[in-house]
Amino acid sequence: MHAAFSVNGVIPGFSQGLQMMARTGIARFCIPAAMGYGAQGSGPIPANSDLVFPGRTDRFTRPAAEIEAMRKGGAP
């Protein structure tokens, strides 16, 4: 399954894990409840649940402003 989303649009633990990955790769995310859905839970995920799931990145797409800065010689 493929999904496109913003790194800032996901739970903190997933966002942090993605930012640590290479542009392409495979990882196993082990996210404590405090960096997941915490005390409220979400849908079928009960409150205070630790999360463990595989992740794979095929590519990252950078925001347009970041790409333009890189073209002009700025830092990514």
DRENDO-1510 file (C-alpha; in Angstrom, 1 decimal, always signed):
<recs>
REC; n; res; u; v; w
REC; 1; MET; +0.0; +0.0; +0.0 .
REC; 2; HIS; +1.3; +3.5; -0.9 .
REC; 3; ALA; +0.3; +6.7; +0.9 .
REC; 4; ALA; +1.4; +10.3; +0.4 .
REC; 5; PHE; +1.3; +12.6; +3.4 .
REC; 6; SER; +3.1; +15.4; +5.1 .
REC; 7; VAL; +5.6; +14.5; +7.8 .
REC; 8; ASN; +3.9; +17.1; +9.9 .
REC; 9; GLY; +0.5; +15.5; +9.4 .
REC; 10; VAL; +1.1; +12.3; +11.3 .
REC; 11; ILE; +1.6; +11.3; +14.9 .
REC; 12; PRO; +4.8; +12.6; +16.5 .
REC; 13; GLY; +6.5; +9.2; +16.7 .
REC; 14; PHE; +6.0; +8.5; +13.1 .
REC; 15; SER; +7.1; +12.0; +12.0 .
REC; 16; GLN; +10.3; +11.6; +14.0 .
REC; 17; GLY; +11.0; +8.2; +12.6 .
REC; 18; LEU; +10.5; +9.3; +9.0 .
REC; 19; GLN; +12.8; +12.2; +9.5 .
REC; 20; MET; +15.5; +9.8; +10.6 .
REC; 21; MET; +15.2; +7.6; +7.6 .
REC; 22; ALA; +17.1; +7.8; +4.3 .
REC; 23; ARG; +15.3; +8.9; +1.2 .
REC; 24; THR; +14.6; +5.2; +0.5 .
REC; 25; GLY; +14.6; +2.5; +3.0 .
REC; 26; ILE; +12.8; +0.1; +5.3 .
REC; 27; ALA; +12.3; +0.5; +9.0 .
REC; 28; ARG; +10.4; -0.9; +11.9 .
REC; 29; PHE; +8.7; +1.8; +13.9 .
REC; 30; CYS; +8.2; +1.2; +17.7 .
REC; 31; ILE; +6.3; +4.2; +19.0 .
REC; 32; PRO; +5.4; +4.6; +22.6 .
REC; 33; ALA; +1.8; +5.7; +23.4 .
REC; 34; ALA; +3.0; +9.2; +24.4 .
REC; 35; MET; +4.3; +9.7; +20.9 .
REC; 36; GLY; +1.3; +8.1; +19.3 .
REC; 37; TYR; -2.3; +8.7; +20.2 .
REC; 38; GLY; -1.8; +8.9; +23.9 .
REC; 39; ALA; -4.7; +8.8; +26.4 .
REC; 40; GLN; -7.4; +9.5; +23.8 .
REC; 41; GLY; -6.7; +6.6; +21.3 .
REC; 42; SER; -8.0; +6.8; +17.8 .
REC; 43; GLY; -10.6; +4.7; +16.0 .
REC; 44; PRO; -9.7; +1.0; +16.6 .
REC; 45; ILE; -6.5; +2.0; +18.5 .
REC; 46; PRO; -7.2; +1.9; +22.2 .
REC; 47; ALA; -6.0; +4.7; +24.5 .
REC; 48; ASN; -2.4; +4.3; +25.8 .
REC; 49; SER; -1.4; +1.8; +23.1 .
REC; 50; ASP; +2.2; +1.4; +22.0 .
REC; 51; LEU; +2.5; +1.0; +18.3 .
REC; 52; VAL; +4.7; -1.2; +16.2 .
REC; 53; PHE; +4.6; -1.4; +12.5 .
REC; 54; PRO; +6.8; -1.6; +9.4 .
REC; 55; GLY; +7.6; +1.4; +7.3 .
REC; 56; ARG; +9.1; +1.8; +3.8 .
REC; 57; THR; +10.0; +4.9; +2.0 .
REC; 58; ASP; +10.3; +4.9; -1.8 .
REC; 59; ARG; +10.8; +8.6; -2.1 .
REC; 60; PHE; +10.4; +11.9; -0.3 .
REC; 61; THR; +8.8; +14.9; -2.0 .
REC; 62; ARG; +10.1; +18.2; -0.6 .
REC; 63; PRO; +7.9; +21.3; -0.3 .
REC; 64; ALA; +8.1; +23.7; -3.3 .
REC; 65; ALA; +9.7; +26.5; -1.2 .
REC; 66; GLU; +12.5; +24.1; -0.1 .
REC; 67; ILE; +13.2; +23.0; -3.7 .
REC; 68; GLU; +13.4; +26.6; -4.8 .
REC; 69; ALA; +15.8; +27.5; -2.0 .
REC; 70; MET; +18.0; +24.5; -3.0 .
REC; 71; ARG; +18.0; +25.8; -6.6 .
REC; 72; LYS; +19.2; +29.1; -5.4 .
REC; 73; GLY; +22.0; +27.5; -3.4 .
REC; 74; GLY; +20.4; +27.6; +0.0 .
REC; 75; ALA; +20.5; +24.8; +2.5 .
REC; 76; PRO; +17.7; +22.2; +2.3 .
</recs>
